[in-house]
Amino acid sequence: MLAFKKFTIAISLLLLSAASTQVAFAQDVATQDKAKQIWQVLDYLAVDYGASVQNGAVVSKSEYSEMQEFSENAEKQLASLPKTDASADLLRQAGKLRKLIADKAPANEVGSLSRTLAAQVLQAYPVPLSPSKAPDLARGSALYQANCASCHGAKGHGDGPLAAQLNPPPIALSGHDRAKERSVFSLQQIISHGVAGTSMPSFAQLSEDDRWAIAFFASTLAYSDADRQAGKAAWTSDGSIHSVLPNLSALTQASEAALSKQLPSTAGHVLAYLRSEPSVVTASDEDSLALAKMKLSESVRALESGDKANASRLALSAYLDGFEIAEPALAAKDKQLFVDLEKGMGAFRAIVKLGQLDEARAAEKRLQTMLTKAQDVLTTATDDPLSTFLGAFTILLREGVEALLVIVAMVAFLKKAERRDVLKYVHAGWIIALVGGGVTWAVATYVVNLSGASREMTEGFSAIFAAVVLLGVGIWMHQKSMAGRWQAYVKEKLSSALNRRSALMLFVLSFVTVYREVFETVLFYAALWTGGNGGYMLAGMVAAILILTVIAFVLLRTSARLPISQFFAASSALVAILAFVMVGKGVAALQKVGVFDITPIAFPQIDWLGIHPTMQTTVAQFLIVAIVIGSVAYNLRSEKSRAKKA
């Protein structure tokens, strides 16, 4: 197939571009590790400086010397990080912190600046701040006793068998004064990297999950059962606390001292309970929307302070870490609200990027109202049988038709070309894609949490890849629809051009097209699933499969009866339309993760055609239309020229 060969280079370039973009998008691992270490040093300064200086006088020379060393180390480490818009301000604050310590400033000043700088480091150099799933505290307890109790003591009193031999002595984890200053994240970083100049080693040999389990268990040692019971009562009775600690990420970053500003009377009790039962705050759909609301507010505040780069990052986080998680369930239960929110979130990111403060405030206010409504929808509609059935039915039917059209077009073409021997490659592609969808569901449910960014990147690049291949196939099919072209094609036995390479390309197209739709459907179904609605969801899925089977049968029978030239003309039009749809959807998905900018335009949104009201998606789809028109004009002109010569 000549078109496949012509498009091999284009596809290769596309895949290389996708790979390079994802590499650029992901934070460098070495940079992440260095940012974590800087954060750990600053957290250590915030917690321990008060033990070295009191009332402007040094009370412990060894600890004060350590404070000076750590502040200098933080400044040097910051200078070695990759430069960003925030680098100059970070270095300025690090210098100020070093000077405060040199001047023996009060502990509250040093602690406040250390925490502020630590938070800004993680804003400029984002790192994972929480485990992928709720830690197992029973395992954390066992690991603590095996690895930590010999120094810190079985109950965290700092009285383990080896404690007397250590200088400085191990920290008493049960001591409330220190514990209230520390977050679980800070404990996890100490466990991961150790503490230089002390007997605290790194436990990097343990898995990430094990280190989180120990950190969570250790964070509970400063609290009593009474604290936990009081925290449980507060969490159960006061729903506003849920928006303060909406998920594991917020919980791992919270310290009692910082949280007491928002929860003055219950901060310690709530943390005591949630750290002992972290599964309580495992992100749910409603909780993720609370996170989205919080990130939107933070984005506006960052814009108000003139930090446009951080405001843009927070606006993107509001979508990816908040709204995107609840997106499948909301789309199934209130499609219009989902569309309005998705459009509004995109517009908000564009406004923030332009630095338009007044417009950002107004947009944020509208989004907060809609997100509150979405929380109500997800809370009240969870177990509605009709909603579940219709959601499962429409999702599979919508996603299935798009993939079905591509597969049927390929199957019909191969039958027309009398190349049934190649059909096995097409069938293998969609069958493996279905199996891959099942594996994706299992991995996403039981192994790792697929991030919003990874989901959108997968959908975006696979859609663009499919669009490029479909465009090549469409141009080739239109060429063969010209009078006499198919007869010549068969006469000259050019159908033998369907060699192993072309068959492999058909397999790839079949797999990518179906897997993209299965991937999206899996996410929707995972969001719809609850304990009591499995039967309704299964009924909706079966109903959609039956209708898809009928559609496939009708399409195959209809295509078999079409004259060959009409078949190729209709097929070329179909795949051109599908390429148009997919490139629009692909660019829109990549806009969500910041790969492409968002420039809103006055234009309707038509989801089933992949049309979105942005300049970037419109330009991409216009390019597809231009290529189609150009190829049709070229084919018509070359056919006239061939007819004259004949």
PLY file of the C-alpha trace (Angstrom):
ply
format ascii 1.0
element vertex 646
property float x
property float y
property float z
element edge 645
property int vertex1
property int vertex2
end_header
0.00 0.00 0.00
1.84 3.06 -1.26
0.20 5.49 1.13
1.45 3.52 4.11
5.03 3.80 2.88
4.69 7.53 2.28
3.37 8.05 5.78
6.00 5.94 7.57
8.34 8.90 7.91
5.56 11.19 9.12
4.45 8.67 11.71
8.00 8.14 12.92
8.43 11.88 13.37
5.13 12.03 15.23
6.18 9.29 17.64
9.57 10.89 18.20
7.81 14.18 18.91
5.50 12.45 21.36
8.39 10.80 23.16
10.40 14.00 23.41
7.39 15.95 24.65
6.68 13.42 27.37
10.34 13.50 28.43
10.21 17.28 28.59
6.89 17.16 30.43
8.11 14.79 33.14
10.26 16.28 35.88
13.85 15.00 35.75
14.34 12.34 38.44
17.67 13.77 39.61
16.08 17.21 39.96
13.21 15.71 41.93
15.61 14.01 44.34
17.60 17.19 44.85
14.42 19.23 45.43
13.28 16.66 48.02
16.62 16.88 49.83
16.45 20.69 49.91
12.92 20.48 51.27
14.12 18.03 53.94
16.96 20.35 55.01
14.59 23.33 55.25
12.06 21.30 57.21
14.83 20.20 59.57
15.82 23.84 60.11
12.22 24.84 60.81
11.78 22.12 63.43
15.19 22.02 65.15
16.53 25.60 65.06
14.70 26.50 68.29
16.77 23.93 70.20
20.04 25.68 69.24
19.18 29.37 69.74
16.97 30.94 72.40
16.52 34.66 73.10
19.32 35.55 70.69
21.88 33.31 72.39
23.35 29.95 71.34
22.32 27.22 73.77
23.87 24.32 71.88
27.05 25.00 69.89
26.94 21.68 68.06
23.33 22.12 66.96
23.85 25.77 66.02
26.85 24.81 63.90
24.65 22.23 62.22
21.97 24.86 61.54
24.57 27.10 59.84
25.88 24.19 57.79
22.39 23.16 56.68
21.39 26.70 55.65
24.55 27.05 53.55
23.92 23.62 52.04
20.34 24.55 51.08
21.56 27.71 49.34
24.22 25.81 47.37
21.80 23.06 46.40
19.26 25.61 45.18
21.91 27.26 43.01
22.63 23.91 41.34
19.01 23.21 40.35
17.88 23.90 36.75
16.99 27.57 36.34
13.33 28.62 36.37
11.47 31.91 36.67
11.44 31.36 40.44
15.20 30.66 40.82
16.29 34.21 41.63
13.65 34.64 44.33
14.42 31.23 45.86
18.12 32.08 46.10
17.31 35.48 47.60
15.21 33.88 50.31
17.84 31.19 50.95
20.39 33.96 51.47
18.02 35.73 53.84
17.52 32.49 55.80
21.26 31.96 56.11
21.65 35.53 57.43
18.80 35.09 59.96
20.57 32.05 61.37
23.92 33.87 61.42
22.25 36.72 63.34
20.69 34.24 65.80
17.19 35.39 64.91
14.12 34.16 66.85
12.98 30.61 66.12
9.57 31.70 64.83
11.19 33.89 62.12
13.57 31.14 61.01
10.80 28.53 61.11
8.37 30.67 59.12
10.88 31.49 56.37
12.12 27.87 56.23
8.61 26.54 55.69
7.73 29.22 53.15
10.90 28.54 51.19
10.36 24.76 51.40
6.85 25.10 49.97
8.09 27.35 47.15
10.83 24.87 46.26
8.21 22.18 45.68
6.08 24.61 43.68
9.02 25.43 41.39
10.23 21.81 41.18
7.15 19.58 41.64
7.71 16.12 43.13
5.34 13.31 44.16
4.11 14.24 47.66
2.02 11.24 48.57
1.82 7.45 48.18
-0.11 5.99 45.27
-2.49 4.24 47.66
-3.39 4.33 51.34
-0.45 2.88 53.32
-0.80 -0.33 55.33
-0.18 0.73 58.95
0.02 -2.89 60.17
2.96 -3.40 57.84
4.32 -0.02 58.88
4.26 -1.13 62.53
6.09 -4.39 61.73
8.72 -2.55 59.68
9.16 0.03 62.42
9.80 -2.64 65.03
12.29 -4.40 62.73
14.20 -1.31 61.56
13.60 1.59 63.97
12.70 0.38 67.45
16.30 -0.49 68.38
17.08 3.25 68.42
13.79 5.12 68.75
12.19 2.61 71.10
9.20 0.31 70.64
6.77 3.16 71.42
8.88 5.99 70.02
10.25 7.32 73.32
13.84 7.39 72.02
14.83 4.66 74.49
15.77 1.74 72.26
18.62 -0.64 73.24
21.12 1.25 71.05
20.00 4.77 72.02
22.57 5.25 74.80
25.45 4.66 72.37
24.34 7.29 69.86
25.45 10.93 69.68
23.32 12.86 69.05
20.65 10.65 70.63
17.71 9.45 68.52
14.61 11.63 68.35
11.72 10.72 70.65
8.99 10.31 68.05
6.37 10.33 70.81
7.32 13.87 71.83
4.46 16.15 70.89
6.46 19.40 70.63
8.51 18.08 67.71
5.75 15.94 66.26
3.36 18.85 65.78
5.91 20.53 63.51
6.43 17.54 61.25
4.37 16.27 58.31
4.24 12.65 57.20
6.07 13.74 54.05
8.97 15.08 56.15
9.19 11.76 58.01
9.15 9.85 54.73
11.98 11.98 53.39
14.07 11.38 56.53
13.46 7.63 56.20
14.36 7.76 52.51
17.51 9.90 52.74
18.64 9.74 56.36
20.03 12.78 58.21
23.62 13.83 57.58
25.76 14.22 60.71
23.56 11.91 62.78
23.15 8.18 63.24
19.91 8.24 61.21
20.67 6.17 58.06
18.86 6.08 54.75
16.38 3.25 54.23
16.33 3.65 50.47
16.67 -0.13 50.18
13.04 -0.43 51.26
10.31 0.02 48.69
8.52 3.34 48.33
5.32 1.81 49.78
7.21 0.43 52.78
8.81 3.79 53.55
5.42 5.49 53.40
3.99 2.81 55.71
6.74 3.41 58.31
6.31 7.19 58.03
2.56 7.00 58.64
3.01 4.63 61.58
5.76 6.78 63.11
3.55 9.88 62.76
0.92 8.27 65.05
3.26 7.68 68.01
2.81 11.18 69.45
-0.97 10.77 69.72
-3.23 8.74 72.02
-6.30 6.64 71.36
-8.34 9.43 72.90
-6.90 11.86 70.34
-7.87 9.50 67.55
-11.41 9.04 68.84
-11.85 12.81 69.12
-10.50 13.21 65.59
-12.90 10.60 64.24
-15.84 12.40 65.83
-14.73 15.74 64.36
-14.17 14.27 60.88
-17.57 12.54 60.90
-19.56 15.50 62.17
-17.88 18.41 60.37
-17.92 18.11 56.56
-15.90 21.30 56.14
-12.80 19.45 57.39
-12.98 17.24 54.29
-12.23 20.20 52.02
-9.19 21.09 54.15
-7.77 17.55 53.86
-9.40 16.25 50.66
-6.95 13.47 49.81
-3.69 11.68 50.65
-1.57 14.43 49.12
-3.03 17.04 51.45
-2.77 14.69 54.44
0.89 13.82 53.88
1.87 17.50 53.65
-0.08 18.67 56.70
1.58 19.32 60.05
-0.39 20.01 63.19
1.23 23.42 63.60
0.26 24.53 60.08
-3.19 22.91 60.16
-4.08 24.61 63.44
-4.45 27.89 61.51
-7.45 26.39 59.68
-8.64 24.02 62.41
-7.61 25.77 65.63
-9.32 23.39 68.05
-9.23 20.06 66.21
-6.03 19.97 64.11
-4.14 17.51 66.35
-7.13 15.22 66.86
-8.01 15.12 63.16
-4.42 14.31 62.15
-4.21 11.64 64.85
-7.27 9.93 63.35
-6.50 10.33 59.65
-2.86 9.28 59.96
-3.99 6.09 61.68
-6.74 5.54 59.05
-5.34 7.06 55.81
-7.79 5.09 53.66
-10.48 7.49 54.89
-9.05 10.24 52.69
-8.21 8.11 49.67
-9.28 10.42 46.85
-12.93 9.96 45.88
-14.74 11.79 43.12
-16.23 14.32 45.51
-12.90 14.83 47.30
-11.07 15.44 44.05
-13.54 18.19 43.22
-12.80 19.78 46.60
-9.13 19.67 45.65
-9.95 21.32 42.32
-11.74 24.14 44.16
-8.79 24.63 46.47
-6.27 24.70 43.61
-8.36 27.26 41.72
-8.36 29.55 44.74
-4.61 29.10 45.17
-4.10 29.89 41.49
-5.93 33.21 41.81
-3.94 34.08 44.95
-0.68 33.30 43.15
-1.76 35.55 40.27
-2.62 38.30 42.75
0.93 38.10 44.12
2.39 38.41 40.62
3.56 34.78 40.37
2.06 33.98 36.97
4.11 30.79 36.45
2.90 29.26 39.71
-0.65 30.42 39.01
-0.56 28.54 35.70
0.81 25.42 37.39
-1.94 25.51 40.01
-4.61 26.06 37.33
-3.37 22.96 35.49
-3.25 21.02 38.76
-6.87 22.00 39.48
-7.83 20.18 36.28
-5.47 17.19 36.32
-5.38 16.42 40.06
-8.92 17.52 40.84
-11.54 17.73 38.12
-10.06 15.13 35.76
-10.39 12.36 38.37
-14.12 12.97 38.69
-14.59 13.68 34.98
-15.78 10.20 33.85
-18.45 9.88 36.55
-19.69 13.43 36.04
-19.84 13.00 32.25
-22.01 9.93 32.74
-24.36 11.60 35.23
-24.62 15.20 34.00
-23.17 15.61 30.53
-23.92 19.32 30.16
-22.37 20.22 33.51
-19.30 18.18 32.56
-18.98 20.03 29.23
-19.43 23.43 30.89
-16.82 22.65 33.53
-14.29 21.27 31.06
-14.71 24.33 28.85
-14.54 26.66 31.86
-11.38 25.03 33.23
-9.68 25.45 29.85
-10.74 29.09 29.62
-9.47 29.71 33.16
-6.02 28.31 32.29
-5.86 30.55 29.23
-6.84 33.62 31.28
-4.26 32.86 33.96
-1.53 32.38 31.39
-2.30 35.87 30.04
-2.15 37.29 33.56
-5.67 38.78 33.43
-6.44 39.05 37.16
-9.99 40.45 37.06
-11.08 37.92 34.45
-9.44 35.12 36.46
-11.35 36.10 39.60
-14.65 36.10 37.72
-13.90 32.76 36.02
-12.83 31.19 39.32
-16.07 32.29 40.96
-18.14 30.68 38.18
-16.12 27.47 38.39
-16.49 27.27 42.16
-20.28 27.39 41.75
-20.26 24.69 39.07
-17.89 22.46 41.07
-20.18 22.69 44.09
-23.07 21.62 41.86
-20.94 18.75 40.51
-20.23 17.58 44.07
-23.98 17.47 44.72
-24.60 15.54 41.49
-21.96 12.92 42.30
-23.18 12.58 45.89
-26.87 12.13 45.06
-26.67 10.18 41.78
-24.19 7.48 42.78
-26.60 4.58 43.11
-29.36 5.60 40.68
-30.06 2.46 38.58
-31.32 4.33 35.48
-28.40 6.75 35.58
-25.95 3.85 35.82
-27.60 1.91 32.96
-27.78 4.91 30.63
-24.25 5.98 31.52
-22.80 2.53 30.77
-24.87 2.23 27.58
-24.10 5.64 26.05
-20.41 5.58 26.95
-19.73 2.24 25.27
-21.95 3.03 22.29
-20.30 6.42 21.72
-16.73 5.16 22.08
-17.47 1.88 20.31
-18.95 3.39 17.13
-15.83 5.46 16.51
-13.54 2.42 16.73
-16.01 0.20 14.88
-16.06 2.46 11.83
-12.29 2.16 11.43
-12.23 -1.63 11.90
-15.19 -2.22 9.55
-13.59 -0.02 6.89
-10.38 -2.06 7.03
-12.20 -5.40 7.03
-14.42 -4.38 4.12
-11.45 -3.11 2.14
-9.47 -6.35 2.60
-12.47 -8.41 1.53
-12.94 -6.25 -1.58
-9.26 -6.62 -2.36
-9.58 -10.40 -1.89
-6.84 -10.29 0.72
-8.55 -12.24 3.46
-5.13 -13.54 4.48
-4.37 -10.11 5.98
-7.60 -9.98 8.00
-5.92 -11.82 10.85
-3.68 -8.80 11.50
-6.67 -6.46 11.83
-8.54 -8.90 14.08
-5.42 -9.48 16.19
-5.09 -5.72 16.67
-8.56 -5.11 18.09
-8.61 -8.32 20.14
-5.28 -7.46 21.80
-6.57 -3.93 22.37
-9.57 -5.33 24.27
-7.28 -7.52 26.36
-5.03 -4.50 26.91
-8.03 -2.56 28.17
-8.69 -5.26 30.77
-5.05 -5.16 31.86
-5.21 -1.36 32.05
-8.25 -1.56 34.30
-6.51 -4.07 36.60
-3.31 -2.02 36.78
-5.14 1.26 37.35
-7.34 -0.31 40.04
-4.92 -2.51 41.97
-1.34 -1.51 41.14
-0.92 2.20 40.41
-3.07 5.28 40.07
-2.95 6.57 36.54
-2.35 10.29 36.78
-4.55 12.73 34.90
-1.58 13.73 32.80
-0.74 10.17 31.77
-4.36 9.52 30.78
-4.62 12.60 28.61
-1.19 12.03 27.07
-2.15 8.47 26.13
-5.46 9.56 24.62
-3.96 12.59 22.88
-0.98 10.99 21.17
-2.87 7.83 20.20
-5.62 9.94 18.61
-3.14 12.00 16.60
-1.28 8.85 15.53
-4.54 7.26 14.33
-5.49 10.49 12.51
-2.21 10.55 10.58
-2.54 6.90 9.51
-6.22 7.29 8.60
-5.43 10.34 6.50
-2.90 8.33 4.51
-5.36 5.48 4.03
-8.10 7.90 2.95
-5.92 9.56 0.33
-4.94 6.16 -1.05
-8.56 4.95 -1.14
-9.75 8.07 -2.94
-7.06 7.59 -5.55
-8.32 4.03 -6.17
-11.93 5.24 -6.49
-11.06 7.08 -9.72
-12.45 5.50 -12.88
-10.29 2.64 -14.01
-7.84 2.97 -11.15
-9.07 -0.08 -9.27
-9.14 -2.22 -12.40
-5.59 -1.16 -13.18
-4.61 -1.80 -9.58
-5.86 -5.37 -9.76
-4.63 -5.89 -13.32
-1.10 -4.93 -12.41
-1.38 -7.01 -9.23
-0.50 -4.06 -7.07
-2.59 -5.56 -4.32
0.54 -7.57 -3.60
1.82 -4.33 -2.13
-0.04 -5.42 0.99
3.15 -7.01 2.26
4.21 -7.81 5.81
5.04 -4.16 6.57
1.62 -2.98 5.42
-0.09 -5.78 7.35
1.82 -4.74 10.47
0.65 -1.16 9.95
-2.95 -2.38 9.74
-2.41 -4.25 13.01
-1.01 -1.11 14.67
-3.89 1.04 13.40
-6.44 -1.53 14.56
-4.82 -1.77 17.99
-4.28 1.97 18.56
-7.78 2.93 17.41
-9.56 0.38 19.58
-7.25 0.70 22.59
-7.76 4.46 22.72
-11.52 3.99 22.94
-11.22 1.07 25.37
-8.84 3.11 27.54
-11.35 5.93 27.82
-14.27 3.54 28.37
-12.40 1.74 31.16
-11.91 5.05 32.98
-15.62 5.86 32.69
-16.70 2.42 33.88
-14.29 2.49 36.82
-15.85 5.81 37.86
-19.42 4.45 37.47
-18.80 1.28 39.44
-20.06 1.13 43.03
-20.91 -1.83 45.22
-24.62 -1.96 44.43
-24.87 -0.95 40.77
-22.79 -3.61 39.03
-25.81 -5.34 37.50
-27.19 -2.13 35.97
-23.80 -1.21 34.56
-23.42 -4.69 33.06
-26.90 -4.43 31.51
-26.00 -1.10 29.88
-22.77 -2.57 28.56
-24.50 -5.64 27.08
-27.17 -3.48 25.42
-24.50 -1.31 23.81
-22.56 -4.38 22.59
-25.72 -5.77 20.95
-26.35 -2.51 19.08
-22.70 -2.28 18.03
-22.95 -5.83 16.66
-26.00 -4.87 14.58
-24.21 -1.75 13.29
-21.16 -3.81 12.30
-23.35 -6.36 10.48
-25.24 -3.67 8.56
-22.08 -1.83 7.57
-20.35 -4.99 6.34
-23.40 -6.13 4.34
-23.87 -2.66 2.82
-20.21 -2.31 1.86
-20.22 -5.78 0.26
-22.99 -4.71 -2.15
-21.42 -1.41 -3.20
-19.65 -1.22 -6.56
-15.93 -1.08 -6.00
-15.49 2.57 -7.03
-18.38 3.69 -4.80
-17.00 1.61 -1.95
-13.62 3.31 -2.16
-15.19 6.76 -2.50
-17.39 6.20 0.56
-14.56 4.64 2.57
-12.15 7.46 1.75
-14.75 10.01 2.89
-15.37 8.07 6.09
-11.72 7.77 7.12
-11.12 11.43 6.26
-13.95 12.39 8.63
-12.54 10.10 11.31
-9.08 11.67 10.89
-10.71 15.09 11.30
-12.45 13.96 14.50
-9.43 12.25 16.01
-6.96 15.06 15.42
-9.39 17.44 17.15
-9.74 15.12 20.12
-6.00 14.47 20.25
-5.01 18.14 20.31
-7.74 18.87 22.90
-6.40 16.10 25.18
-2.84 17.45 24.91
-4.09 20.95 25.70
-5.36 19.62 29.01
-1.85 18.65 30.11
-0.19 21.82 28.86
1.53 20.36 25.78
-0.37 22.87 23.60
-1.61 26.30 24.63
-5.33 27.12 24.84
-6.56 30.11 22.85
-10.37 30.28 23.14
-12.35 31.41 20.10
-16.04 32.09 19.48
-17.01 28.74 18.03
-19.45 25.95 19.00
-18.25 22.76 20.67
-19.36 19.61 18.85
-17.96 16.62 20.73
-18.90 13.92 18.23
-16.94 15.77 15.54
-14.02 16.52 17.85
-14.63 20.26 17.40
-13.55 22.44 20.32
-13.69 26.25 20.56
-9.93 26.80 20.61
-7.54 28.13 17.99
-5.20 25.13 18.28
-7.80 22.43 17.64
-9.37 24.48 14.84
-6.02 24.97 13.09
-5.21 21.24 13.39
-8.56 20.25 11.90
-8.29 22.91 9.20
-4.93 21.39 8.25
-6.61 17.98 7.87
-9.32 19.52 5.67
-6.71 21.31 3.56
-4.74 18.10 3.04
-7.92 16.22 2.07
-9.00 18.91 -0.40
-5.50 19.11 -1.85
-5.25 15.34 -2.29
-8.71 15.15 -3.91
-7.78 17.95 -6.33
-4.49 16.24 -7.15
-6.19 12.88 -7.74
-8.84 14.45 -10.01
-6.20 16.33 -12.01
-4.00 13.27 -12.40
-7.01 11.19 -13.45
-7.91 13.72 -16.19
-4.32 13.69 -17.35
-4.30 9.89 -17.45
-7.61 9.82 -19.37
-6.29 12.25 -22.02
-3.19 10.13 -22.56
-5.35 7.03 -22.87
0 1
1 2
2 3
3 4
4 5
5 6
6 7
7 8
8 9
9 10
10 11
11 12
12 13
13 14
14 15
15 16
16 17
17 18
18 19
19 20
20 21
21 22
22 23
23 24
24 25
25 26
26 27
27 28
28 29
29 30
30 31
31 32
32 33
33 34
34 35
35 36
36 37
37 38
38 39
39 40
40 41
41 42
42 43
43 44
44 45
45 46
46 47
47 48
48 49
49 50
50 51
51 52
52 53
53 54
54 55
55 56
56 57
57 58
58 59
59 60
60 61
61 62
62 63
63 64
64 65
65 66
66 67
67 68
68 69
69 70
70 71
71 72
72 73
73 74
74 75
75 76
76 77
77 78
78 79
79 80
80 81
81 82
82 83
83 84
84 85
85 86
86 87
87 88
88 89
89 90
90 91
91 92
92 93
93 94
94 95
95 96
96 97
97 98
98 99
99 100
100 101
101 102
102 103
103 104
104 105
105 106
106 107
107 108
108 109
109 110
110 111
111 112
112 113
113 114
114 115
115 116
116 117
117 118
118 119
119 120
120 121
121 122
122 123
123 124
124 125
125 126
126 127
127 128
128 129
129 130
130 131
131 132
132 133
133 134
134 135
135 136
136 137
137 138
138 139
139 140
140 141
141 142
142 143
143 144
144 145
145 146
146 147
147 148
148 149
149 150
150 151
151 152
152 153
153 154
154 155
155 156
156 157
157 158
158 159
159 160
160 161
161 162
162 163
163 164
164 165
165 166
166 167
167 168
168 169
169 170
170 171
171 172
172 173
173 174
174 175
175 176
176 177
177 178
178 179
179 180
180 181
181 182
182 183
183 184
184 185
185 186
186 187
187 188
188 189
189 190
190 191
191 192
192 193
193 194
194 195
195 196
196 197
197 198
198 199
199 200
200 201
201 202
202 203
203 204
204 205
205 206
206 207
207 208
208 209
209 210
210 211
211 212
212 213
213 214
214 215
215 216
216 217
217 218
218 219
219 220
220 221
221 222
222 223
223 224
224 225
225 226
226 227
227 228
228 229
229 230
230 231
231 232
232 233
233 234
234 235
235 236
236 237
237 238
238 239
239 240
240 241
241 242
242 243
243 244
244 245
245 246
246 247
247 248
248 249
249 250
250 251
251 252
252 253
253 254
254 255
255 256
256 257
257 258
258 259
259 260
260 261
261 262
262 263
263 264
264 265
265 266
266 267
267 268
268 269
269 270
270 271
271 272
272 273
273 274
274 275
275 276
276 277
277 278
278 279
279 280
280 281
281 282
282 283
283 284
284 285
285 286
286 287
287 288
288 289
289 290
290 291
291 292
292 293
293 294
294 295
295 296
296 297
297 298
298 299
299 300
300 301
301 302
302 303
303 304
304 305
305 306
306 307
307 308
308 309
309 310
310 311
311 312
312 313
313 314
314 315
315 316
316 317
317 318
318 319
319 320
320 321
321 322
322 323
323 324
324 325
325 326
326 327
327 328
328 329
329 330
330 331
331 332
332 333
333 334
334 335
335 336
336 337
337 338
338 339
339 340
340 341
341 342
342 343
343 344
344 345
345 346
346 347
347 348
348 349
349 350
350 351
351 352
352 353
353 354
354 355
355 356
356 357
357 358
358 359
359 360
360 361
361 362
362 363
363 364
364 365
365 366
366 367
367 368
368 369
369 370
370 371
371 372
372 373
373 374
374 375
375 376
376 377
377 378
378 379
379 380
380 381
381 382
382 383
383 384
384 385
385 386
386 387
387 388
388 389
389 390
390 391
391 392
392 393
393 394
394 395
395 396
396 397
397 398
398 399
399 400
400 401
401 402
402 403
403 404
404 405
405 406
406 407
407 408
408 409
409 410
410 411
411 412
412 413
413 414
414 415
415 416
416 417
417 418
418 419
419 420
420 421
421 422
422 423
423 424
424 425
425 426
426 427
427 428
428 429
429 430
430 431
431 432
432 433
433 434
434 435
435 436
436 437
437 438
438 439
439 440
440 441
441 442
442 443
443 444
444 445
445 446
446 447
447 448
448 449
449 450
450 451
451 452
452 453
453 454
454 455
455 456
456 457
457 458
458 459
459 460
460 461
461 462
462 463
463 464
464 465
465 466
466 467
467 468
468 469
469 470
470 471
471 472
472 473
473 474
474 475
475 476
476 477
477 478
478 479
479 480
480 481
481 482
482 483
483 484
484 485
485 486
486 487
487 488
488 489
489 490
490 491
491 492
492 493
493 494
494 495
495 496
496 497
497 498
498 499
499 500
500 501
501 502
502 503
503 504
504 505
505 506
506 507
507 508
508 509
509 510
510 511
511 512
512 513
513 514
514 515
515 516
516 517
517 518
518 519
519 520
520 521
521 522
522 523
523 524
524 525
525 526
526 527
527 528
528 529
529 530
530 531
531 532
532 533
533 534
534 535
535 536
536 537
537 538
538 539
539 540
540 541
541 542
542 543
543 544
544 545
545 546
546 547
547 548
548 549
549 550
550 551
551 552
552 553
553 554
554 555
555 556
556 557
557 558
558 559
559 560
560 561
561 562
562 563
563 564
564 565
565 566
566 567
567 568
568 569
569 570
570 571
571 572
572 573
573 574
574 575
575 576
576 577
577 578
578 579
579 580
580 581
581 582
582 583
583 584
584 585
585 586
586 587
587 588
588 589
589 590
590 591
591 592
592 593
593 594
594 595
595 596
596 597
597 598
598 599
599 600
600 601
601 602
602 603
603 604
604 605
605 606
606 607
607 608
608 609
609 610
610 611
611 612
612 613
613 614
614 615
615 616
616 617
617 618
618 619
619 620
620 621
621 622
622 623
623 624
624 625
625 626
626 627
627 628
628 629
629 630
630 631
631 632
632 633
633 634
634 635
635 636
636 637
637 638
638 639
639 640
640 641
641 642
642 643
643 644
644 645
